[in-house]
Amino acid sequence: MEQPSKRPRRGRTPGAGGRPSRPRQAEVARLAGVSQATVSLVLSDKAQGSAISDETRQRVLDAARSLGYVPDVAAQRLAAARNNLLGVYSFTATFPTDVEHSYYPFLVGVEREAAARGYDLVLFTGSSSGGAKAAGPEALNRVRLADGCLFLGRHVPLAELKRMVADGFPVVHLGRREELEGLAWVGADYVSASREVVRHLASAGHRRVVLIREDDDAPASTDRQQGFLEGLEAAALPGGPGAVFRCADPAREVTPERLRRWLAEGVTAFVAEETDTGGAWRALRAAVDAAGLSCPGDLSLALLGSPPPDLAGGPQPTGFDVPRHQLGAAAVRMLALLVAGEEAQEPLVACAFRAGTTTGSPPQPR
């Protein structure tokens, strides 16, 4: 079982990371005691005709000189050539046009924020026929028709994104990505939300809880597992290898027989992660039904996210709701700043706890 390392609770931006980075406008603004907008006006020679005094202008120039600030020529060139188009590219097998698709709410937030900021959207559908396999150089190069691009998906071609970041093209990934230094991203706070789900189970009296997750190292899965394990530790519940079950094929591996073995070992609550397929939750619910067990009478179930659309009509699972609208809007805000050649940073967005109806007190020993 992997033990994820601790990580910052905030989105990273270009220049963040271990390597030294050149001074940014935000640092100049702090030293000069002015806003970043003022620094931008002064350093771009647009201060003339504005309300910026000669004293303030000189203070900004002195601060920039003392820090060794050098304008990002690539960013300035991109900002000057922009045409108010933002791209959206999805690394899924089909572009999420179905209103019940989990990515659809992200797009709603993207559209609303883009419209509010005066941007039009360009939807790139190169992945529609082949998923990530279609995301080669030719497919991704088309996004440069826009001023910058948002990317969605659990699995992305990091080599191609690295090249785009190195070229200075504004890119934001919707969802945490720390594998690629310099790639800006916005994300949900899955760690805190998963901890809260475990806290809820512990407060109901559960003392053995198992997380069922797909054999997948996507950051969203890693974050959920980290929060789950931290929740167990905080509640003084058993962790270790027996607390997490990773499966390559949940439908084959999460069987009624395995479920009954867990129950015999004292496990009273099971937690599954949300993924694009919902494989872990589907398999867990199917195993409960096939074993003739009741939920939450015989065992409790929780879901770190929302159920697949086709299972949304069943009992509402205990878990949390991913703030997809807010994440889409935050991604647009970040991308708009990058397009303008400015620093961009967004905190992780909190997920709302959902009490649901699939958890209760553990059954009394017979």
Phi and psi in degrees as a GROMACS rama.xvg file:
@    title "Ramachandran Plot"
@    xaxis  label "Phi"
@    yaxis  label "Psi"
@TYPE xy
-74.565  149.189  GLU-2
-116.287  97.1255  GLN-3
-62.0025  145.546  PRO-4
-82.2734  161.048  SER-5
-67.5568  152.318  LYS-6
-146.671  158.799  ARG-7
-60.9141  149.091  PRO-8
-93.5244  43.6815  ARG-9
-153.521  157.806  ARG-10
-69.2819  143.492  GLY-11
-91.3885  158.419  ARG-12
-131.416  162.803  THR-13
-53.7529  132.323  PRO-14
97.5308  -17.0006  GLY-15
-79.6378  152.506  ALA-16
131.547  -167.142  GLY-17
-78.8612  -29.0844  GLY-18
-77.3918  148.972  ARG-19
-61.9422  142.363  PRO-20
-123.252  152.658  SER-21
-69.4047  157.143  ARG-22
-57.7056  146.04  PRO-23
-108.864  164.87  ARG-24
-60.1333  -32.4403  GLN-25
-62.7525  -36.8998  ALA-26
-69.0175  -39.3589  GLU-27
-61.2455  -42.6941  VAL-28
-62.5035  -42.3192  ALA-29
-63.8808  -43.3988  ARG-30
-66.9656  -38.0253  LEU-31
-82.2751  -13.7976  ALA-32
72.8622  34.5979  GLY-33
-131.269  177.321  VAL-34
-79.7567  160.83  SER-35
-66.8048  -31.7326  GLN-36
-62.2018  -38.8693  ALA-37
-64.6119  -43.3107  THR-38
-59.4418  -43.1831  VAL-39
-61.2411  -42.0615  SER-40
-64.8638  -44.3861  LEU-41
-66.7087  -47.6675  VAL-42
-73.3389  -18.3508  LEU-43
-98.2175  9.98638  SER-44
61.5118  29.5596  ASP-45
-105.776  11.647  LYS-46
-74.271  -24.8221  ALA-47
-60.9286  135.894  GLN-48
85.1697  -6.0255  GLY-49
-98.1904  -177.894  SER-50
-86.5449  12.9592  ALA-51
-79.7366  124.628  ILE-52
-77.0073  162.02  SER-53
-62.1246  -35.8627  ASP-54
-64.5362  -44.5154  GLU-55
-64.6524  -42.7634  THR-56
-58.9054  -45.066  ARG-57
-65.7327  -36.9985  GLN-58
-62.778  -40.1094  ARG-59
-65.0822  -44.3686  VAL-60
-64.7702  -39.1281  LEU-61
-65.2818  -41.3638  ASP-62
-64.1599  -42.7999  ALA-63
-62.9979  -40.1654  ALA-64
-67.6186  -41.6784  ARG-65
-68.4016  -29.6763  SER-66
-87.039  -11.4466  LEU-67
73.9161  32.5208  GLY-68
-67.096  132.843  TYR-69
-124.497  124.44  VAL-70
-58.7799  144.15  PRO-71
-80.7782  99.5387  ASP-72
-62.1933  -39.8721  VAL-73
-62.2575  -42.9702  ALA-74
-66.1366  -40.1549  ALA-75
-63.021  -41.0798  GLN-76
-63.9729  -42.4526  ARG-77
-64.3934  -41.4402  LEU-78
-64.1302  -38.1434  ALA-79
-68.8279  -28.3324  ALA-80
-96.7565  7.23616  ALA-81
-69.7521  152.359  ARG-82
-126.967  20.9166  ASN-83
63.1804  37.1743  ASN-84
-119.117  128.51  LEU-85
-113.387  135.039  LEU-86
-93.6604  154.557  GLY-87
-132.947  124.506  VAL-88
-129.464  129.081  TYR-89
-112.595  127.635  SER-90
-92.4567  58.5671  PHE-91
-122.106  163.643  THR-92
-62.2452  -33.3042  ALA-93
-135.723  145.398  THR-94
-67.5991  135.887  PHE-95
-74.9583  73.4252  PRO-96
-88.5819  -15.9571  THR-97
-70.8105  128.897  ASP-98
-64.8253  -16.7046  VAL-99
-92.4436  -4.85422  GLU-100
-68.4489  144.485  HIS-101
-63.4452  -23.1076  SER-102
-84.2521  -14.8772  TYR-103
-58.2783  -46.0051  TYR-104
-61.3095  -32.5838  PRO-105
-57.2  -45.535  PHE-106
-66.61  -32.7614  LEU-107
-62.5557  -46.5164  VAL-108
-63.1617  -39.3392  GLY-109
-61.3068  -47.4392  VAL-110
-63.3923  -44.5276  GLU-111
-64.0396  -44.4128  ARG-112
-69.6796  -38.1093  GLU-113
-63.1629  -42.8485  ALA-114
-63.6246  -40.3085  ALA-115
-64.5931  -26.7552  ALA-116
-99.0814  5.24833  ARG-117
80.046  21.7198  GLY-118
-103.27  145.468  TYR-119
-95.2123  155.767  ASP-120
-107.594  143.472  LEU-121
-119.396  118.403  VAL-122
-94.4851  117.355  LEU-123
-96.027  122.724  PHE-124
-113.752  28.8563  THR-125
-61.728  -21.3997  GLY-126
-89.1893  0.434495  SER-127
-65.7317  -24.7931  SER-128
-106.737  -7.43078  SER-129
-149.252  12.9399  GLY-130
59.2109  -144.245  GLY-131
-63.661  -23.6913  ALA-132
-64.1989  -23.613  LYS-133
-85.0806  -2.62387  ALA-134
-91.1055  54.3072  ALA-135
-84.2373  -175.677  GLY-136
-55.4315  -42.6918  PRO-137
-65.0413  -41.7437  GLU-138
-64.9707  -44.6705  ALA-139
-75.6383  -28.7311  LEU-140
-60.8657  -26.6191  ASN-141
-65.0077  -24.5919  ARG-142
-67.3709  -15.7451  VAL-143
-69.9514  -6.34685  ARG-144
-65.3248  -25.2467  LEU-145
-91.695  169.702  ALA-146
-72.9803  -26.4208  ASP-147
-169.405  170.519  GLY-148
-142.632  140.451  CYS-149
-95.3578  138.785  LEU-150
-119.81  137.442  PHE-151
-123.165  144.182  LEU-152
140.859  147.987  GLY-153
-73.0071  -31.5098  ARG-154
-124.529  121.911  HIS-155
-128.562  153.954  VAL-156
-77.8451  92.9747  PRO-157
-61.4016  -34.7314  LEU-158
-61.4593  -41.8755  ALA-159
-70.0288  -40.3213  GLU-160
-65.6655  -36.9697  LEU-161
-60.0439  -41.2177  LYS-162
-64.4604  -39.573  ARG-163
-66.121  -41.6339  MET-164
-64.0397  -42.6625  VAL-165
-63.1465  -31.1219  ALA-166
-76.6831  -8.75679  ASP-167
85.3132  12.3578  GLY-168
-77.974  129.906  PHE-169
-65.1083  120.104  PRO-170
-134.44  136.594  VAL-171
-133.02  130.594  VAL-172
-98.9358  133.047  HIS-173
-88.5988  97.8077  LEU-174
124.821  145.633  GLY-175
-62.234  132.106  ARG-176
-140.656  110.983  ARG-177
-111.524  -0.217752  GLU-178
-69.1975  -27.6598  GLU-179
-112.631  108.331  LEU-180
-64.8064  134.128  GLU-181
94.625  -10.1818  GLY-182
-83.1717  120.042  LEU-183
-75.6372  145.274  ALA-184
-152.523  157.326  TRP-185
-124.019  149.021  VAL-186
-154.018  166.158  GLY-187
-90.4206  151.902  ALA-188
-84.2338  74.3876  ASP-189
-67.2222  -28.1193  TYR-190
-64.1304  -52.9266  VAL-191
-64.1002  -40.3719  SER-192
-65.1663  -39.3026  ALA-193
-68.8594  -37.8306  SER-194
-58.7615  -40.3757  ARG-195
-65.0866  -36.9395  GLU-196
-63.3844  -43.6401  VAL-197
-65.3717  -40.0229  VAL-198
-59.0283  -40.2237  ARG-199
-62.573  -43.9101  HIS-200
-65.5355  -42.1689  LEU-201
-64.0376  -39.6881  ALA-202
-67.5787  -22.9416  SER-203
-81.3538  -7.01474  ALA-204
107.754  3.11734  GLY-205
-74.5007  135.472  HIS-206
-118.278  -11.5527  ARG-207
-132.488  117.678  ARG-208
-129.713  138.304  VAL-209
-122.366  134.648  VAL-210
-94.8751  127.222  LEU-211
-108.038  119.006  ILE-212
-137.716  159.405  ARG-213
-75.0911  156.429  GLU-214
-79.4414  78.434  ASP-215
-147.536  128.534  ASP-216
-98.5262  22.9384  ASP-217
-59.6856  142.176  ALA-218
-53.5632  -36.3298  PRO-219
-62.3029  -38.8647  ALA-220
-69.3176  -41.8421  SER-221
-62.1931  -42.4504  THR-222
-63.8116  -42.2907  ASP-223
-62.9218  -42.4864  ARG-224
-64.7196  -41.0951  GLN-225
-59.0656  -46.7093  GLN-226
-63.4824  -38.5567  GLY-227
-61.0323  -48.4807  PHE-228
-66.53  -38.2941  LEU-229
-64.9952  -36.0543  GLU-230
-64.4582  -41.8718  GLY-231
-61.5758  -43.9964  LEU-232
-63.3459  -42.8709  GLU-233
-63.742  -32.6608  ALA-234
-91.7059  4.42391  ALA-235
57.5817  39.9411  ALA-236
-101.146  156.314  LEU-237
-60.4236  131.436  PRO-238
-112.511  -132.775  GLY-239
76.1108  -175.712  GLY-240
-57.1288  -32.0724  PRO-241
-74.0326  -7.87917  GLY-242
-89.5832  -13.7299  ALA-243
-128.211  127.781  VAL-244
-115.766  109.412  PHE-245
-97.039  133.135  ARG-246
-137.089  135.547  CYS-247
-74.5165  -31.9252  ALA-248
-134.566  86.3388  ASP-249
-54.5067  -37.9507  PRO-250
-62.144  -31.6321  ALA-251
-89.7601  -29.8515  ARG-252
-97.3043  -26.2929  GLU-253
-94.6424  86.0142  VAL-254
-103.948  164.128  THR-255
-58.6453  -36.3928  PRO-256
-64.8316  -44.4235  GLU-257
-65.075  -38.9048  ARG-258
-60.7734  -43.6096  LEU-259
-66.1962  -33.946  ARG-260
-64.3967  -43.2309  ARG-261
-59.4362  -45.3859  TRP-262
-61.4226  -39.9564  LEU-263
-64.9177  -26.5822  ALA-264
-84.0722  -2.16187  GLU-265
102.641  4.4394  GLY-266
-74.0552  130.384  VAL-267
-120.315  -8.68196  THR-268
-141.358  141.972  ALA-269
-127.363  139.755  PHE-270
-122.658  134.682  VAL-271
-119.581  157.827  ALA-272
-99.8369  151.159  GLU-273
-82.8885  133.638  GLU-274
-136.115  179.84  THR-275
-59.8487  -35.2237  ASP-276
-93.181  -22.1354  THR-277
67.7708  24.3947  GLY-278
-58.4476  -43.9804  GLY-279
-66.1972  -43.4854  ALA-280
-67.9636  -41.3004  TRP-281
-58.9735  -47.7568  ARG-282
-65.1385  -39.5354  ALA-283
-65.6755  -45.0101  LEU-284
-65.1192  -39.4432  ARG-285
-65.1979  -39.9884  ALA-286
-66.3797  -38.5058  ALA-287
-61.7793  -46.4533  VAL-288
-64.995  -44.3512  ASP-289
-66.7916  -28.4277  ALA-290
-83.1074  -3.24754  ALA-291
69.2034  29.6644  GLY-292
-98.5427  156.988  LEU-293
-110.804  149.188  SER-294
-127.684  121.676  CYS-295
-100.555  21.3825  PRO-296
-65.4125  -51.1712  GLY-297
-91.642  -25.0173  ASP-298
-162.836  161.177  LEU-299
-110.179  146.301  SER-300
-125.864  142.536  LEU-301
-138.216  154.55  ALA-302
-130.458  124.902  LEU-303
-83.5756  76.8105  LEU-304
135.581  -149.377  GLY-305
-116.312  153.906  SER-306
-72.8721  160.68  PRO-307
-57.9352  150.195  PRO-308
-53.7531  -37.0587  PRO-309
-74.3382  -10.7218  ASP-310
-108.533  5.75949  LEU-311
-67.1111  -19.7471  ALA-312
-80.3159  -8.39629  GLY-313
-81.7773  -168.604  GLY-314
-56.8801  138.019  PRO-315
-70.9258  119.328  GLN-316
-75.0152  144.162  PRO-317
-63.9084  139.385  THR-318
165.487  -135.76  GLY-319
-148.644  158.406  PHE-320
-102.534  129.076  ASP-321
-76.5431  127.589  VAL-322
-78.0308  70.1309  PRO-323
-64.0494  -41.9538  ARG-324
-59.682  -47.181  HIS-325
-64.3875  -37.0933  GLN-326
-66.3339  -41.5936  LEU-327
-60.7121  -42.9927  GLY-328
-65.5949  -41.6038  ALA-329
-63.1494  -37.9608  ALA-330
-63.5941  -39.7119  ALA-331
-66.5115  -42.1405  VAL-332
-58.8  -44.8371  ARG-333
-64.4981  -44.3794  MET-334
-65.1775  -39.004  LEU-335
-61.6674  -38.7245  ALA-336
-66.5752  -42.5763  LEU-337
-63.5632  -40.0133  LEU-338
-60.4253  -35.6929  VAL-339
-80.0841  0.0807268  ALA-340
79.0541  20.4538  GLY-341
-106.972  167.046  GLU-342
-68.8454  150.137  GLU-343
-140.862  132.376  ALA-344
-153.885  133.353  GLN-345
-130.773  136.595  GLU-346
-72.3951  161.894  PRO-347
-61.7968  142.599  LEU-348
-92.3579  131.608  VAL-349
-71.9723  144.431  ALA-350
-97.5561  143.277  CYS-351
-88.1861  127.405  ALA-352
-64.8978  141.542  PHE-353
-123.133  115.356  ARG-354
-64.1775  -43.5648  ALA-355
63.2551  -171.413  GLY-356
-127.414  11.5663  THR-357
-101.999  7.48623  THR-358
-127.673  150.322  THR-359
-160.727  -164.728  GLY-360
-71.9359  149.47  SER-361
-64.9866  149.792  PRO-362
-65.3735  149.718  PRO-363
-73.4909  139.976  GLN-364
-57.0219  139.566  PRO-365
